[in-house]
Amino acid sequence: MALVLHRNVSMIQVAEKILLDEMLLDKVLAPMVIARLSDTVALVEPAKYDAAMARMRKLGHTPKTQG
């Protein structure tokens, strides 16, 4: 397993694995995700953070975030 370092990213955490699975299947959200860190945590490019959050809210999700 290779170690990858990401700088200047935003982290999104959802309550359940299924929510992140759905996020990664969404044609709008999936391209915004840089990496999946765990079953419930993903990294999103900061430039796409607002769009990702807006899309998640539109889908009815309210994830925890850290920018």
C-alpha positions as CSV (number, residue, x, y, z in Angstrom):
1,M,0.0,0.0,0.0
2,A,1.4,3.4,-1.0
3,L,1.2,6.4,1.2
4,V,-0.4,9.4,-0.5
5,L,-0.2,12.9,1.0
6,H,-3.0,15.4,0.2
7,R,-2.7,19.1,1.0
8,N,-5.4,21.7,1.0
9,V,-8.4,19.3,1.2
10,S,-11.7,19.2,3.0
11,M,-13.0,16.2,4.9
12,I,-16.6,15.0,4.9
13,Q,-17.9,12.5,7.4
14,V,-21.3,10.8,7.2
15,A,-23.1,8.9,9.9
16,E,-23.3,5.6,8.0
17,K,-21.4,3.7,5.3
18,I,-24.4,3.6,3.0
19,L,-24.5,7.4,2.8
20,L,-20.9,7.6,1.5
21,D,-21.6,4.7,-0.8
22,E,-24.5,6.6,-2.3
23,M,-22.3,9.8,-2.5
24,L,-19.7,7.9,-4.6
25,L,-22.4,6.5,-6.9
26,D,-23.9,10.0,-7.5
27,K,-22.7,11.3,-10.9
28,V,-22.5,14.9,-9.6
29,L,-20.7,14.1,-6.2
30,A,-18.4,11.3,-7.2
31,P,-16.0,13.5,-9.3
32,M,-15.6,15.9,-6.3
33,V,-14.2,13.2,-4.1
34,I,-10.4,12.9,-4.0
35,A,-10.2,9.8,-1.8
36,R,-12.2,7.7,0.5
37,L,-10.4,7.4,3.9
38,S,-12.8,5.0,5.6
39,D,-16.3,3.7,5.4
40,T,-17.7,7.1,6.5
41,V,-15.0,9.7,5.6
42,A,-13.9,11.1,2.3
43,L,-11.7,14.0,1.1
44,V,-13.1,16.6,-1.2
45,E,-11.3,19.3,-3.1
46,P,-11.7,22.7,-1.3
47,A,-12.7,24.4,-4.6
48,K,-15.6,21.9,-4.9
49,Y,-16.5,21.8,-1.2
50,D,-19.5,24.2,-1.5
51,A,-20.9,22.4,-4.5
52,A,-20.5,19.1,-2.8
53,M,-22.2,20.3,0.4
54,A,-25.1,21.8,-1.7
55,R,-25.6,18.6,-3.6
56,M,-25.5,16.5,-0.3
57,R,-28.1,18.9,1.2
58,K,-30.2,18.6,-1.9
59,L,-30.1,14.8,-1.5
60,G,-31.2,15.2,2.2
61,H,-27.8,14.5,3.8
62,T,-26.1,16.7,6.5
63,P,-22.6,15.4,6.9
64,K,-19.9,16.6,9.4
65,T,-17.2,18.6,7.7
66,Q,-13.8,19.9,8.3
67,G,-12.1,22.3,5.9
